Amino acid sequence: MNGLPQPKPSVQAIAPYVGGKSALAGRAEVLKLSSNENPLGPGPAAIAAFRALVGGNAGAGLHRYPASDHGALRAGIADLHGLDPARVICGVGSDEIIALLCHAYAGEGDEVLHTAHGFLMYQLSARAAGAIPVAVPERARVADVDALLAAVTPRTKLVFLANPNNPTGTMLPEAEVVRLADGLPPSVLLVLDGAYVEYVEGFDGGLAMVEVRPNVVVTRTFSKIYGLGGLRVGWGYAPAPVIEALGRIRPPFNLSDLQQGVALAALGDQAHLARSRAENAAARDWLTGALRAQGLGVDESHGNFVLARFADEGAAIAADEAAQAAGIILRRMGGYGLPEALRITIGTMEDCHRLAAVLARRGR
Ligand SMILES: Cc1ncc(COP(=O)(O)O)c(C=O)c1O
């Protein structure tokens, strides 16, 4: 050792999160299909709220701290979804809720389960808390309830399940989620990550389960269908004792009034969600068919992205390079243990046609 300050070994074990690229050298304009963002952007109500909050002399209030309890935003969320506002917690993206859950419930030597191809922040947040992330095998890229239950040990504190899952796009039927919840020891917290829930018509992502189970938590976000990834607002719904625990460690001023105000306005614009959901479904169906017709493996996706599987890693890299040469950014999946795959965010129908044409020409 050099005598200099050293981070904890659990922190040293973290492979830093690498986000989707947003630029290509030498290209002023790119088509970014790497971070599951809504190609329509935010809805008009969110944009109007943003303008109103930053415009005029609104900056005059910048010396004031924002509302710490997120009261108006929690009320808006609760109202829209029929929830108890006291059990809603808001964070800097759902990333922050995931981190708070790990810090509050898992520590040195504890285990945090996630599906083999689950969102990378589960591993990262578990390690940051000093805990051990445990990747549980899936069945054909779908979460496997039996495998998850078999992986539980006396040290298991949390189980993360994204439904629909990123990056596979697959979904676990509601009955299977209930079977998972039923099978877990009451001391284990089941976190149902609903980042893509709104893309599934009529699915509540498990919010009703939170009402009747003391060990189920749901996380949601404004980053995906609301088109507000840049705003950084997410939320969770949890039993009262969990909210109380998270409240102890949540930074008190984690969300600015701007973040809270724009998110609240976005909630009132469900027409934008309906349009986003419908356009996404049409473009996703078309792209899935087009990629399958090119001989690629594509599972049915329930989110705003598809996972395209190529013959091998070399073929995936060649396809990614062909896309980049055409100014299109996709997401390589080596970090998710899927080196032969690329994750493709569903853009507009026009974007999908453009990408499919580029991929059809690859290597020829
Ligand atoms: C499954 C899943 N959960 C959570 C997040 C975090 O999103 P945010 O922090 O923007 O709410 C993402 C982002 O890609 C995701 O894919």
The ligand as a MOL file (V3000), in Angstrom:
LIG
                    3D

  0  0  0     0  0            999 V3000
M  V30 BEGIN CTAB
M  V30 COUNTS 16 16 0 0 0
M  V30 BEGIN ATOM
M  V30 1 C -34.6510 -1.6720 -15.2380 0
M  V30 2 C -34.2140 -0.2850 -14.9180 0
M  V30 3 N -34.3620 0.1570 -13.6680 0
M  V30 4 C -33.9860 1.3940 -13.3170 0
M  V30 5 C -33.4190 2.2440 -14.2210 0
M  V30 6 C -32.9500 3.5740 -13.7130 0
M  V30 7 O -33.5880 4.5990 -14.2850 0
M  V30 8 P -33.6420 6.0490 -13.6320 0
M  V30 9 O -32.5920 6.1480 -12.5760 0
M  V30 10 O -33.4140 6.9650 -14.7650 0
M  V30 11 O -35.0160 6.1410 -13.0460 0
M  V30 12 C -33.2270 1.8400 -15.5410 0
M  V30 13 C -32.5860 2.7310 -16.5150 0
M  V30 14 O -32.2290 2.3780 -17.5910 0
M  V30 15 C -33.6420 0.5300 -15.9020 0
M  V30 16 O -33.4770 0.0690 -17.1340 0
M  V30 END ATOM
M  V30 BEGIN BOND
M  V30 1 1 1 2
M  V30 2 1 2 3
M  V30 3 2 2 15
M  V30 4 2 3 4
M  V30 5 1 4 5
M  V30 6 1 5 6
M  V30 7 2 5 12
M  V30 8 1 6 7
M  V30 9 1 7 8
M  V30 10 2 8 9
M  V30 11 1 8 10
M  V30 12 1 8 11
M  V30 13 1 12 13
M  V30 14 1 12 15
M  V30 15 2 13 14
M  V30 16 1 15 16
M  V30 END BOND
M  V30 END CTAB
M  END
